Amino acid sequence: MNAPRTNLPVDPARIAAVIDGLAAITEPDRPYTRRAFSALFPQGRAFLADRFREAGLETRIDAAGNLIGRRPGLKPGSGTIMLGSHSDTVPDGGRFDGIAGVAAALEVARSLADRGTALDHDLEIVDFLAEEVSVFGVSCIGSRGMAGVLPQEWLVRQSGGLTLAEGILQAGGDPARIAAQARGDIAAFLELHIEQGPVLEEEKFDIGVVTAIAGITRIEIVVDGRADHAGTTPMGGRADALAAAARLVTGVEALAKSFAGGRFHFTATVGEFSIEPNAANVVPSRARLLIDARAEERAMMDLFANSLDQMAEQIARETGTTISAPRRISDNPPTPADPMLVAVLDAACSAVDASHRRMVSGAGHDTAWMARATRSAMIFVPCRGGRSHAPEEFAENDDIALGAAVLLHAVLQLDGDLQKAIQETA
């Protein structure tokens, strides 16, 4: 963003070496692809485990398959300050999504060692297993497992003859012990991530302090019309499922734009669409839509769903089709960041002279699940053009290093003030 800074308490070159090292571990013809449970994923994990050990961290894999590096504190029993993200990618993804957060967290531990700074709290650096949607069709497996909210029925999900339980076992975890490993010692969790959007770059801010992670609701609508000959059925006598569905698509967009015009984050997208019989000379008899809607405020999601119900009823009446009541097939509420940690991150930004703004995350993150177990918050660093989940994804190393410096200052402040702050806000 700005000119490179030479007075940071972290080493940008070490951060870049971790990111570049993981980037080299990819399917050769599909950069950058290193999915969880793939043949390449253990190579990436081995690379990270070596870096953790080089930094003097006690390294292990927990029951949920998360790679953890621990730096013991001076006061056993004080609790753990945890930093981290994930190292798995989407197919043909980028080099920075998740990975920047793991590299920055590791650099905090390295910087503390360089300075000879001992914390009262234990410090743990974590690479969560399978944050991205995995071959088993589910995501955030490691963070859900650590937080104690991984559904047991997920363990029997299958892909290519392998169950999720077997996949966790192959990753070094112990699925039989996930429920028993509940962590009560984590005092705070912080995550650095690339923004995956254009706001910081366009508004020229160094850091985004995340105040909430939007809730994600997926809504299915099925439109039933009547198949007829496309050349002989009069235009006024059709029940065209596709024509009705097209009105729904544009209606969803219009609704979302009206909801997004306020002070709270809101988006809605028809991300999946199919029609039957999908033949050029047949009037479509059925259409299916899957809507991805995301809201910072739960009340906005409920209002959107109610508006969608009314829209579907009106379009059905006007088109002679039958439209199913919109059905929520998944529904995760918004996750607010911990107010005390947000204030700590604001102060840490000021301490390193990083321009910052508060913002909402429209994407899901491991932080949303760690918030079920402990105080959690996160920061964003800019990414070029807001691009992510693509090979062109790019973040300046100096921006990541500045974010690592923010994390370092936050950890130092939390180490001194955490118990007092917890007591004051209890």
TINU-629673 format. One record per residue: x, y, z of N, C-alpha, C in turn. Coordinates in steps of 0.001 Angstrom, whole numbers, plus 524288, in hexadecimal, padded with zeros to 5 digits. Example, Ala and Ser with C-alpha at 12.3 -4.5 7.8 and 13.67 -1.06 7.14 Angstrom:
833867E9C681E788300C7EE6C81E78833907F31C81E78
832327F73681BA8835667FBDC81BE4832648001E81EBE
END
This chain:
803417FB578000080000800008000080369804E280000
8064B805D980457809CC80A46804A980F50808628038A
8133280BDF804388189B80A5F8036881A1B8062C8075E
81D9B80296805E381F3F7FE7E8097E82130800C480EA6
81FF17FE59812FA821838004581817826447FD38819E7
829F77FFF681C0C82EE27FD7B81D9982F517FCCA8237C
82B667FEA08266182BC87FE7082C16827EF7FAA582E90
826197F6E182B8B822567F33682DA2825047EF4883142
822487ED7D8354E824947E9B1838F48242F7E411836FF
823587E35A831F9823017DE2982F9B826817DE1382AD4
8276E7D969828CB82AED7D8B382450827B77D74F81F79
826DE7DB0481BD8823B67D9DB81730825E47D569813EA
82B127D4DA813C882D737D0C78108582BF07CB588126E
82B8E7CAAF8179082A0E7C58D81998824617C45381843
8210E7C84D8185C81B9A7C782816DD81B517C5D481128
81E237C89880DC981E197C757808358201E7C1D680734
824087C03380A26826477BAF780951822407B6B780A89
81F007B77F80E8081AF97B3A580FBD816D97B38580B6F
815237B816809BD811237B857805A2813297B5F980095
817F17B7597FF1D81A2C7B54B7FA4181B387AF6A7FAA5
81CCF7ADA97FF3881DD07A81A7FFE3818EA7A4DB7FF3C
814937A6B18016480FA97A3E7800B480DB67A4487FB17
80E9A7A8C67F89C80CD47A97E7F33380F737A59C7EF87
814377A4057F0DB8170B7A0497ED8F814CF79AC67EE0A
811AE799D67F21680F52794AF7F2DD809CE794EE7F0A1
809577940A7EB9780463794A27E8DD80412790BC7E468
7FF4D78F887E2CB7FEBA78C717DE0A8012D78F907D998
8050878D6D7D6D1808167907B7D314804D9793407CEEB
800B1790BB7CD157FDA1793127C8E77F8F7796257CAEE
7F888796C07D02B7F41B799937D2687F5E479CF87D6FA
7F9347A0C47D5EE7FACB7A4257DA467F6377A7A97DBDD
7F50B7A83F7E0C77F7D37A5D27E5277F3E77A2217E7B8
7F4A479D0F7E7167F0E3799377E8F27F3837956F7ECB8
7F1C7795A77F18A7F3B6792267F5A97EF26791687F977
7EB7878E337F7D77E6A978D887FAD77E779789F57FF8A
7E47C78ADC8038A7E48B78748807FD7E311781D28062C
7E59277DF18087F7E4A777863807667E6C4776A580215
7E9A977A187FF637EC21778927FA7A7F18E776667FB9A
7F406774297F7857F941771EF7F8327FD4B7761D7F97F
7FC5E77AFD7F7CB8001E77F2F7F8B97FF94781A57FE1C
7FB00781368006F7FA1A783F2805607FE017825D80998
7FF4077D4D80A468031D77BE780E4A8087A77E4C80D51
809D677F398085180ED8781C08073880EDF787608093C
80A7C78A138086680A1878F6180A7A80A4D78F678105F
807A278BB1812C3807A978B428186F80D3578A2581A7E
81005786B4817D68155C785778197C818D478A448191C
8182778D4C814F881B207922B8146081A06795CC818F3
815097967A81A48813A4799F581E93815A4797E1823CA
81511792CE8249D816DA790868298B81CB07917782A4F
81FB97911A8261F82556792358267082645797E8827F7
8233779B81825A2823DA7A109826F3822497A20982CA5
81E3179F5F82E7881C8B79FF9833EF820F179E4583794
82344799BF8366A82760797BC839D182C3579B39839A3
82D7879D45834F9831F07A0D7834888312E7A5B3837DC
82C3B7A7348388F82B097ABCB83BC282AF57AA7C84193
82C377A5A7842EE82C6C7A41B84868827327A2A984AB2
823567A1928476581E217A0498494981D8C79A6F84A29
81AE57990184E5B8197B7939584F4A8150D7924384B83
815F178E9E847F88127278DD28438C80F8C788A4843FA
80A6D788F1842FE8072B78444843518027A784E783FAA
7FF82780B483EEB7FA87780E283C287F65777F2084002
7F23E78241840917EE34780EC844637EA5077D0984219
7E65377BAA845217E2A87779B8438A7DFA67790383EA4
7DEBF77E1883DBE7DBD277FD1839257DF437807E83458
7E44C77F41834C77E7CF77FA1830527EA34784F882F8D
7EA2C788448339C7EC8E78D6E833437F24D78D29834BC
7F5A178FAE8319C7FB347900A832D77FBFE7949B83697
7FE717939383B0F7FF047978583F25804B1797D6840E1
806A179C9A8414F80BC979D9F8438C80B207A0BC84891
80D7079EED84CCE80C957A149851FE811917A3948542D
811117A8418564D815487AAE685921813757AB9385EC6
815857A8858625E8138C7A8B2867C0814607AE0D86A3E
810A27AF8E86D80811077B47287057813987B3C5875A9
8148D7B82E8783A8172C7B81887D4B813897B69B881BF
80E737B743880E080AAD7B63D88507806E07B1FE88352
808407AD1088432804BB7A8C8882AF7FF4D7A98E88506
7FB6C7A864881CA7F6167A90C8838E7F3C67AE5988265
7F6ED7B1E58803F7F4ED7B71E87EF57F1707B70E87A25
7F1E37B2F1876FE7EED47B29D872387F23D7B32B86D6F
7EFD87B26E868E67F2A77B277863E67F0A97B6DB8606F
7F4577B9CC85E4E7F3207BD7B85A1B7F4577BA9E85505
7F0777BA31851977F1177B72484CC87F0BE7BAAA84803
7F42C7B9B08443D7F43A7BC7383F3C7F44B7B86983AE6
7F1FC7B9938366C7F2807B5FB8320A7EE4F7B69482DF9
7EE707B2F882A397EAB27B2D5825E77EB207AD6882374
7EB2E7AD1981E497EB3C7A7F681BBA7EEF17A80081717
7F0C87A35E815847F4757A2F7811207F22D7A01B80C78
7ED6879E0B80CE07EB1B79B68808557E8FA79F788048A
7E85A79DFD7FFA57E68C7A18F7FB967E19D79F6D7F902
7DF077A2D57F62C7DAF17A1167F2927DDA679F4C7ED94
7DAFA79C687EA2C7DD6579AFE7E52A7DEC479FE27E212
7E37879FF47DFEE7E54C7A4707DCDA7E4F97A9797DFFD
7E62F7A9167E5067E5A97AD947E87B7EA847B0ED7E89B
7EB0B7B3F97ECD57EF5D7B7A37ED487F35E7B5FC7F150
7F7837B9277F1A37FBE37B7F67F5217FB427BA587FA90
7F7357BD8E7FB5E7F7087C0BA800187F24F7BFA980392
7EE1C7BDB5801617E9507BCAC8044B7EA697B8BD8089D
7EA327BA6C80D8B7EB6C7B70D811EE7F13E7B6C081301
7F4437B5E080EF07F9E27B51380F7D7FC867B9E0811C6
7FADB7BE8F810197FD1F7C35D812407FC4C7C39A81826
7F7C87C1BA819F47F6A67C1CE81F8A7FA087BE1A822A2
7FB257B986820757FE967B5D382316804277B7F98233F
805EF7BA2C81ED980B417BC4C81E9A80BEC7C0DF82255
807FB7C4468229B8084C7C8CA8261C8083F7C70F82BCF
804FF7C33482D14804CA7C1448326E80A047BEDD83409
80C4C7BBD08308B811657B97C8319A8157D7BDAE83277
815327C1EB82F75819027C61A830048188B7C8D08354B
813DF7C91083774813457CB3883CB7816727C7FC8409A
815F87C2D784046818F77BF73843C781ED37C025842ED
820717C08A83E0D825FF7C14783CE9827F87C67D83EFE
824D37CA8B83E598266D7CFB684028826F07CFE484610
8235B7CD58848CD823CA7CD1F84E7B828D27CA648501C
82A277C62C84D5682F017C36184E83833BC7C6D484D6B
833A87C9B284906837FD7CD36847B2838E77D13F84BF6
8349B7D33F84E1C834EC7D76585204835FB7D54785779
835C37D0188580C836717CDCE85D2E831E27CF08860CC
82D547CFDD85E72828AF7D14C86175825B77CC6C8630F
825187CBB686811822197C75186A1C81CB57C94786BAC
818B27C67B86A12813557C7CD86B74811BB7C4EE87066
80E167C72A8734080BC97C4518779C8083E7BFF487595
8054B7C11E87165801BE7BD4F86F11804AB7B9A786B60
8029F7B4FA86AB6804667B1AE8666D802CD7B44B86155
806037B3C185D53804B47B59A858108047D7B0E58547A
8003B7B064851837FFCD7AC2084DBE7FEBC7AE4784854
801847AC138447D800C47AD4783EF67FE137A89183C8D
7F9D07A985839A17F6C17A520837A57F5DE7A58C831C7
7F64C7A11182F377F4A47A075829C87EFEF79CD8829F2
7EB3D79F258294B7E67479C0E829B17E5DC79875824F6
7E3B3793E0825EC7E2B27901D821C17DDDF791B981EA4
7DE5C791DE819827D9EE7921F815DD7D633796A3816F6
7D84679B69816DC7D4CA79FEE817417D1737A07481266
7D3D479F7480DD57D0EC79FCB808F07CD3379B2080873
7C95279BB2805127C5C179755804267C8F0792B380225
7C88B78E5F804D67CBCB789D0803B67C9107861A7FFF3
7CBCC781E47FEAA7C97877DE17FB4F7C4CB77B4E7FDEE
7C43477C10803017BFBC779DD805D07BB1677D97805D3
7BBA778214803377B75E785BF802AE7B6817894480757
7BA167893F80B1F7B99878C7E80FC47BEB778F67810B0
7BE667939A813C37C2E9796FF814877C3F2797EF81A51
7C84779A9281B6E7C9C779C0A820C97C9B27974D8246B
7CBC3792FE822817CBA178E248257F7CEF978E9282A69
7D3B87909A829DF7D73C790F382E547D564794BB8327D
7D39B79960830E77D1E179D35834C57CCD279B8883760
7C95279919834727C495796F6836E97C612792C983AEB
7C9DA78F78839727CB8A78B6383D087CDF778D9A841ED
7D1447919A8415A7D3BF793EE845EC7CFB67969584971
7CBBE798EA847017C7BC79BAA84A037C3AB797FC84C49
7C3E6792F984AD37C03D78F3584CF07BAEB78F4A84A5F
7BAB47912E845787B5A079181842CF7B5AD78EA483D92
7B94778AEF83CDE7B957787CE8381B7B518783AA83882
7B135783B4835027ACFE77FCF8355D7AF1E77A48834C9
7AD8D776EA838507AF5E77182838287ADCE76EC583317
7A9397702C830FD7A77176D9782C3A7AAE176EED82789
7ADEF77320827E77B17F7746A823A07B5C177054822FB
7B72E76DC08272E7BBA176A2E8270B7BAC77659682359
7B5E576459822147B4DC75FF881E887B40F761D7818E9
7B486766DD817EF7B447768BF812897B89A7662C80F5B
7B7767650580A5E7BB3676232807307BCAC7653B8023F
7C178764508008B7C354766537FB897C77D762957F989
7C6927606E7F4E07CA5975CD37F2997CB70758197F5FB
7C7807563E7F8C27C833751A77FC117CA9F752D08015A
7CBBE757CE8027C7CE22759638076A7CA1F75C5380AAB
7C9BC75B2980FAC7C64C75E25813167C948762CA81552
7C65F766A3817257C8E776B22819957CC0C7697381E56
7C9F6765D0821557CCE7763E0825D97D22A761AB82424
7D23575EB781FE07D71F75C8981DE87DAB9760D281BEB
7D86D764DF8197F7DB917693F817A87DE2E76C2081C20
7DB5A76CFE8206A7DD9A76F86825027E1F776C2282743
7E1187670F8274F7E513763748293E7EA00763CE825E4
7E960763FE820C27EDDB7647881D457F0C4769A081E0A
7EDE676DBA81FAC7F055772CF820A17F31677308825E1
7F2E776EB6828C87F59976E7682DCE7F20B76F428326F
7ECFD76FEC831817E953770B1835BF7E74D76B99837FD
7E3A176C2283B7A7E1457679383DFD7DB75768A983E81
7D8587674383A847D2CE768B583A8D7CFD3766A583F3F
7D19676266841897CEE27603B8461B7CF7E763B984AE0
7D3587673084ACF7D46E76A7A84F5B7D2D17703184E9C
7D08F7718484A1A7CF57777058491B7CBB27793984D49
7C79C7766984E7F7C3D677867852557C646778F0857B9
7CA2F775B7858E37CC8B775B785E197D0EA779B685EB1
7D2A077C1985A5C7D72677F9785AAE7D5927854485BC2
7D0BF7864085D3A7CED078B9485DEE7D2C578EED860DA
7D3FE7936685E887D7EA796E9860B27D54F79B0786420
7D6BB79B2E868FF7D4C279F4886C697D8E77A33C86DC7
7DD8C7A29E86B7E7E1FB7A5EE86CFB7E2F27AA7286942
7E0367AAA2864D87E14A7AEB3860F97DED77B3CE862CD
7E2227B7978640F7E0437BC95866227DEC77C060861D2
7E13C7BFD985D507E00A7C35D858F47E2257C0FC853F2
7DF5C7C1EE84F9E7E1157C02C84A767E0FB7C4C4846B5
7E53E7C560843B47E5A47C98283FC77E7587C71E83A97
7E51B7C915836557E6627C72F8311B7E7657CBBD82D6D
7EBA67CB6182A737ECA77CEF6826247EB107CC4A82115
7E8A47CF4881D8E7E6F07CD1C8188E7E71D7D16581478
7E7F67CFEA80F8B7E74B7D3BC80B5F7E1837D52E80B16
7E0657D9F08096C7DAF67DBB9809817D76B7D893805ED
7D9607D6FA801697D62B7D45F7FD677D1FE7D80C7FB41
7D3097DCED7FB637CF967E0FB7F9587D2CD7E5DE7F853
7D07E7E9EB7F5E57D3817EE707F4207D3807F3227F7BB
7D0E27F2E07FC307CFFB7F7A27FF497D5067FA0D8014A
7D86A7F706803C47DD347F938805F67E0A87FBA4801BE
7E1277F8EF7FD617E4577FAFB7F91D7E2047FFFF7F6F6
7DCF7800127F5F27DA75804A67F3A27DA6F809517F754
7D9C4808437FC617D98C80C838002C7DED480DA9802A0
7E2D180AAE801057E83880B9C802927E8FE80B3180881
7E6DA806FC80AC07E7DC805BC810367EB9A8012381079
7EEE1801258148E7F2997FCDC815527F0087F7FD8178F
7EC657F8C281B227EA357F47181E297E4457F50F81E9A
7E18B7F0BC81E3B7DC027F0A581F8E7DB537EDB1824AA
7D8E47F02D828797D7AF7ED9682D6F7D2197EB8882D00
7D18C7E67482D1A7CC877E3F882BFA7C9087E41F830D1
7C46B7E6598302C7C0B67E6C6834837BCCA7E24A83498
7BC0E7DFB9830327B85B7DB5C82FF67B95D7D83382B0A
7B8097D33F82B3E7B8147CFD5826AC7B26C7CEC582540
7B1067D014820777AB947CFAC81ED37A9917CA1D81F4F
7A4A37C9B3820DD7A2157C4AA820CC7A0EA7C30981B36
7A11D7BE0181A2A7A04B7BBFD814DE79B7E7B87A814DE
797B57B9D181199792F47B6AE81106792687B51580B59
791797B02280A5E790A47AE458050C78AFA7AC998047F
7886E7AEB48007E782CC7AE137FFC6781BC7AB9B7FA77
77ED07A7577FA6E77D787A4957F599777D97A5E27F404
7772B7A6F37EEEE771F57A7C47ECC07716A7A44F7E7EC
76D077A1847E78476BE679E427E2F4767077A0667E041
767897A1427DB297632B7A32F7D8017614B79EC47D472
75C4F79D717D4C175A05799677D1607563B79BF87CD89
7575B79B2C7C881753E579D077C4677519F7986B7C16D
7516C798E27BC4774F61794967B912752917943C7B414
7547278F897B2EC7575A78EBF7AE127539978ED77A974
754FB791D77A569751E4792227A09C7558A792D279BFF
753687921D7976175678792DA7929B757C3798A97920A
75CCB799C87914875E7D79F357910975CA27A1F878C19
75B4879EF578809759C87A17578328753F17A1E278246
750E479EC47851A74B4879EA478403747DE7A0C27886C
74A007A12D78D1E746E07A30E79189746AA7A90179172
741F87AB4E791327418A7B10C79115744397B387795C6
7467B7B81D794EF7495C7BAC579910745D97BBFE79DB7
740E77BCF779CB973D6D7BE3D7A10973B5A7B9917A3F4
73C9D7B4E17A23073A8D7B03A7A4A873EB57ACDC7A723
742FD7AF1F7A8A5747557AC177AACC747BD7ACC17B0BA
74A077A8E07B31D74BA67A93F7B89C751827A81E7B8A6
7547A7AC0C7B72E75A267AB8B7B64C75D067AC247BB84
75F277A7E47BD62761D97A8007C26D766AB7AB7F7C243
769697AB867BDDF76E177AEB17BD7776CC97B4837BD7A
768B67B6017BAA9767357BB817BA94765C97BD5B7C012
762FE7BA1F7C301761AE7BB817C8647668D7BBC17CBCA
76A1D7B7F77CB0576EEA7B7E17CE197725B7BC967CCED
7724E7BE557C7FA775647C2EE7C694773837C7B77C997
76E667C8177CA5B76C517CC6E7CD6C76E187CC087D31A
76E6C7C74B7D511770667C6917DA5A7761A7C84B7DAD5
779417C6EE7D6F077ECC7C8547D71377F787CE417D73B
77CCF7D0F57D3B577D587D6A77D3AE77AD87D90C7D88C
776BA7D6877DA92774537D86A7DF5C777EC7D7E37E407
77AC57D3857E46277E977D2CB7E894782B97D7117E854
7849A7D8377E3A07888B7DC457E30D786737E1927E4D1
781AD7E2D17E33B77F667E7DD7E4B777EA17E8367EAA4
77CA37E3F97ECFB77BFF7E3E97F2A7781387E4B17F570
7852D7E1DC7F39D78A4B7E2337F62178C827E7B37F5C0
78BE17EA3A7F14978DDB7EF8C7F0B778B117F3447F46E
786027F2807F5237832B7F5EB7F8B6784DA7F4F97FE5B
785DA7F01B7FFD1787937EEEB8051978D307F0C680605
7905B7F0A7801EB795DB7F23080275796857F815802B7
792677FAFB801C5792D1800A6801C9792FB803068072B
7923B7FFF280B4A7924F8020081096797B2801BB81303
797E7801FA8183879CEB8023181AF679F237FCD181C21
79C0F7F8AA81B4079DE37F36B81C7679F1E7F0688177B
7A2EE7ECEF817EB7A4947E9C3813707A0527E5DD811F2
79F3B7E59080CD579B7E7E1B380AE179CBA7E08080534
79C9B7DB76803C779D1E7D9D17FE52799957D5267FD5F
797F67D46E7F8887950C7CFB87F706796337CE897F156
797277C9997F031798C27C7E47EB00796147C2C57E99E
793EE7C25C7E4F17922D7BD4C7E2FF797037BAA87E0BC
799407B71D7E3CC79E377B4BB7E24E79DAE7AF8C7DF80
7993D7ACF17E02F798327A8137DD5B792F77A89C7DA94
792CD7A6727D5B978E077A6E67D29878DE87A2457CED6
7896A79FB07CE87788DB79B6C7CAC87834879B567C8BF
782A37994A7C3F077D6D798D67C1AA77CA97936E7BF4D
777BF791F57BED87764978D0E7BC497720078E3C7B84C
771EC78B757B3E077592787427B25E77A8F7894E7AFCF
77B2778E727AF8E77FEE790C67AD63780BC78F3D7A7AD
77C7B78FB37A4A977C9E78E8679F0C77AD07935979C0F
77D4679465797A877C487993D794CC776A4799C3792F4
774087956C791CE76ECD795BA78F8876A78794457935B
76BAE794A77987A767C47936679C757674E797EC7A04E
76281799897A15D7619679D707A56F7634979B1E7AAAB
766AF79DC37AD8F768AB79B807B2757645179A3E7B658
764A8795887B895760AB793C57BC4276239794957C1E7
7673E7950F7C2E376900795B97C85876E01798EF7C879
76E9379C0A7CC8B7736979EEF7CD807749279EC57D352
7799079E7B7D49177B3C79E727DA0D77F3F7A2B87DADB
77E897A5BF7DF01782197A9F37E0647843F7A8F17E5D7
7892E7AA297E6AA78B6D7AA167EBE678DB87AF757ECF3
78BB47B1FF7F0EF78D3F7B7527F242791107B7347F6CE
7954B7BA127F6427990B7BAE67FA7B798237C06C7FC81
7962A7C0E680150795207C608803A07986E7C6AE80889
79A997CB648093C79E1F7CC5A80DA479CAE7D18A81033
79C377D1658155D79A767D6098182779D787D6C781D30
79EBA7DBAC81E437A1497DD0F8232B79D687DCD3827B0
798807DE3182697794727DE4B82A967905D7DA0D82973
78F277D6F482D5C78B797D2A982C957861A7D49282ADE
7846F7D90182CEE77F477DB0E82B9377EDD7DC28825BD
783267DDC482350783147DED081DB7782557D9C281AA2
784AC7D58281C6D784017D08E819B577E577CEC081A02
77C037CF5B81E8F776897CDCB81F28772F77D11B81BB9
774137D63481B67770F27D9A681820771987D84A81257
7766E7D6EF810C97776E7D54E80B65774577D05880A1F
7746A7CC9180DA7771A67C79E80CC976BC97C88B80C49
769AB7CBFA80F8B764177CD3180F2F762C57CFD2809FE
766177D3648084E765457D6098034F765947D22E7FECD
769197CE687FF41769B37CA677FB37764D07C7017FAE3
762937C5B97FF6075DB77C2B17FF6E7596D7C5877FC63
758D47CA927FD62754C57CDAE7FAD7755CE7CE197F4F6
75AB67CEBE7F38275C177CF1D7EDFF75ABB7CA0D7EB25
75C187C5977ED8E75B0D7C08F7EB197552E7BFC67EA45
752127C1347EE2574C637C0A87EDA674A447C4067E93A
74C307C8CA7E8C874A4C7CC597E4AC74BC87CA667DF43
750B57C8B37DE9E7527E7C6DF7D98174F857C1EA7D7F7
74E737BE817DBAB74B707B9C07DA7E746057BB277D878
743737BED87DB0073E317C0737D94573E607C2B37D3C4
7423D7C5D07D29C7427A7C89D7CDAB744607C5407C926
746F77C0E47CA48749387BDAE7C616746887B86A7C570
742E77B7217C8DD740497B21B7C87C743BB7AD867C9E1
747E07AE8A7CCC274B617AA5D7CE8074A6B7A9367D445
74CC67A50F7D60974CB27A3CF7DB99752347A4A47DDB6
752AA7A7E87E199757CC7A90D7E3D9757C87A7487E984
75B747A3EA7EAC775BCA7A1E87F01A75D037A6507F3E0
75B3E7A5B67F8A975CB17A9867FCA9762A17A9757FD3C
765377ADF37FCE676AEC7AE0E7FD7A76C9F7AB2880269
7705B7A78F801C8771EA7A41A80616777937A527807A1
778637A63A80C9777DAB7A70E80E8A780487A1B180F45
784277A09980C03786BC79B8080C7678B8B79BC481000
78D7B7A07781103791787A14381512790CB7A6CD81710
7921D7A79681C00790D57AC9A81E64794747AD98822FF
798A57B08B8221579C547B1C98263D79BC27B785827BE
79B1A7B8B082CAD79A587BE1A82E5179F597C14682DEC
79EE07C67582E047A3927C9C782E117A6C07C8D1832FE
7ABDA7C9E38329E7AF537C948837177B1E87CE818384B
7B0537D12B83C737B2F67D60F83DD97B8537D4F184022
7BC0B7D86483F177C1307D7F0841807C0CB7D99D84736
7C4667D7BE84A4F7C4767D93B84FCB7C5E07DF018504D
7C2AA7E220852D87C3A27E7CC853257C8DF7E92B855A3
7CA607E657859B17CF5A7E77985C307D3E37E67A85885
7D3A87E22F855887D7DD7E112851D97D7F07E50184D60
7D35F7E6B884BA07D32B7EABD8478C7D5E97EFAA8496C
7D4FF7F13584E477D7937F5D28506B7DD787F507850C4
7DF167F053852307E4AF7EF1E8526D7E7257EF8B84D03
7E4687ED948490B7E67B7EDD6843B77E6A27F372841BA
7E2B57F69B843087E2DF7FC2B841A67E7C17FEB4843E7
7E8BE7FDA9848E57ED467FFF584B7F7F2627FDF684927
7F27D7F8F6847B57F73B7F6C28455E7F85A7F94384019
7F43E7FA5783D117F5007FD0E838167F77980269838FB
7F5858053683CCE7F7AB80A6183DFC7FD4D809F683FCF
7FE91805D6842AE803D980531844C0807E98049684074
806638023E83C0980A1480188837B68090E805698334E
805DA8095F834678049F80D7D8309C8022980B4982BA5
7FE8F8078882C637FBC88053D827F47F663807C882783
7F55780A13823037F01E80C32822327EC3D807AC8221D
7E7B68086D824927E41A8040B824EF7DE7B805E98251C
7DB0B8026E823A77D5778035B824047D2D87FE5D825DE
7CE5D7FF05828537CB557FA7A829D97C8067F8B982537
7C71A7F3A0824CF7C4307F194820637C1FB7EC2C821B5
7BE627EA7F81E6B7BBE37E56481F0A7BE207E19B81B08
7BEBB7DCBC81C8D7C05C7D8AD818E07BB947D62781669
7BB4F7D65F811437B7217D3AB80E7E7B85E7CDF680D8B
7BD4E7CC7880E4F7BEF87C70380DAB7BF2B7C45B812F5
7BE8C7BF3D812F57BF0E7BC3C817C37C4C37BB27818FA
7C5FD7BA6D81DF77CB5E7B97481FA57CB597B5E68246B
7CFE07B3AC825957D06E7B07882A447CF057B38D82F2A
7CFED7B8A782F127CEB17BBF1833937C8FD7BB6283536
7C5817BABB831647BFF27BA49832AE7BEEB7B59383629
7C1EF7B166835847C1297ACBB838AE7C42E7AD0883DBE
7C8C17AF7883DAB7CBA77B02B8428A7C8B77B3B884649
7C56E7B729844227C24C7BA968477A7BE657B78784ABB
7BD537B29F849317B9E57AF5284C647BCB57AD728514F
7C1EF7ADC08514F7C4F97AB8C8559A7C7C67AFA5858DD
7C8C07B443856977CBE57B81C8595B7CB0F7BD7E856FD
7CD537C170859727CD537C6AC857367D06E7C68E8521D
7CE2F7C8A684DED7D0BE7C847848D07D00C7CD57845BF
7D3E67CE688427A7D3A87D2FA83F047D7937D22283AA5
7D75E7D581836A77DAF77D4E98324E7DC167DA1C82FAB
7E0487DA2482CAB7E1A47DEB68298A7E2477DD18823D9
7E15E7E0D8820647E22F7E01B81ACF7E6D17E35B81903
7E9A37E158815257ED7C7E46B8123E7EB9F7E4B280C95
7ED2B7E8B4809B47EB287E9628045C7ECF47E51A800B0
7E9D17E4227FCAD7EB7D7E0B77F86A7EA3F7E3717F341
7ED957E2957EF757ED627E5737EA837E8357E4907E7AC
7E5807E8DD7E6B17E0A57E89E7E3CB7DC507E5BB7E692
7DD347E4537EB747D9537E14B7EE447D8E67DBAC7EC71
7DC887D9EF7E91F7DC367D4B57E6E27DDCE7D0927EADE
7DAD97CC387EAEA7DC207C7D37EE427D9B77C2F07EBEC
7DB6B7BE6A7EDE97D9A37B9637EBD07DAD47B9137E5F9
7DF477BB387E4737E1047BB2E7DF007E6F47BB697DF00
7E9817B9637DAE77EF397B98F7DAC77F15F7BF1B7DB11
7EE3F7C2FB7D9637F00B7C86D7D9517EFE87CB017DEAA
7EDCE7C8557E2947ED997CA6E7E7E27F30A7CC4D7E986
7F3597D11A7EBA17F8847D32D7ED127F8077D7117F187
7FB917D6AB7F5377FC057DA727F978801BB7DBFC7F9FF
802B17E1057FABF8080A7E2E27FB7080A487E0C780087
80F137DEE2800568116F7DCB180502811FD7E0C180951
8130B7E5AC807D0813817E9C680BC180E537EAA380E93
809F47E9F180BCD804DC7EA8080E4C803ED7E61581231
805937E153810BA805017DCE18144B808797DDA481913
80D437DF8C8182E810DE7E07881C8680EB37E4978203C
80C467E8A281E28809E37EC91821838057D7EA1F824C0
802747E6A8822497FE6F7E3DD82532800BF7E0778297C
805357DDFD82861807D37DAD082C5A809977DE33830E7
80B5D7E2F082FB880CF17E68D833DC808457E81483740
803C17E8B3834D17FEF67E9CB837CB7FDCB7E54183B72
7FE237E0718396D7FD307DBDA83CB68010A7DBA384141
805F77DCC484033809F07DCA384450808977E06E848B3
8074D7E5478473A805E77E91984B38801027E77B84E2A
7FD437E52C84B667F87B7E35B84DFA7F9B47DF13851EC
7FD1B7DB678507A7FE907D72B85403801397D954858E6
804CD7DD058582B8078B7DF4E85CAB803B37E21A86042
7FFFF7E4EA85DFF7FC257E79B861307F89D7E3BA86409
7F6EB7DFAD861357F3947DBC4863A37F6697D8E0867FE
7FB5E7D7E38673D7FE497D50386B327FE697D80287058
7FE8D7DD3386FF07FEB97E059874AE7F96C7E1A5876E1
7F5817E2118736E7F0787E43F875117EBEA7E071874CE
7ECCD7DBAC872E27E8697D83E871AE7E5187D6F687677
7E7A37D54987A9E7E48C7D3D487F3D7E1987D87F8816F
7E4237DD00881827E1887E1B58836C7DCF57E32387FE8
7DDCD7E2CD87AB67D9AF7E435877087D5157E07087776
7D6337DB75878337D20B7D791878B47CEC77D8B087D98
7D16C7DA03881D07CEA97DB2E886A47CB507E00D8861B
7CD5C7E3F8883497CA7A7E8D6882AB7C5AE7E83B87F41
7C5E47E48887B797C1877E3F4877D47BE007DF5787933
7BF487DC9787D677BC2C7D7F787EF57B6B37D99C880C5
END
